[in-house]
């Protein structure tokens, strides 16, 4: 069994993370409910499925910030990271 799509929601926004079985790309679509001045409401990342854990952790920090609306603790970021790891090769 393998996850092909998951949605994560925080108080400020949400993300949909997708990867088709035959695809070598992880797609992350992010939406912020009430963007701050200069912040885009929508953001998309396309990452290689072979992304390293270090690089994925950096993206997880950005995703956490967009979903929760604040800079999170390491444990907050780690929750997003663990879910995102399910899409790595």
ABEGO torsion letter per residue (X at the ends): XBBABBBBBBAABBBBBBBBAABABBBBBBBBABBBBGBBABBBBBBBAABBAAAAAAAAAAAAAAAAGBBBBAAAAAAAAAAAAAABX
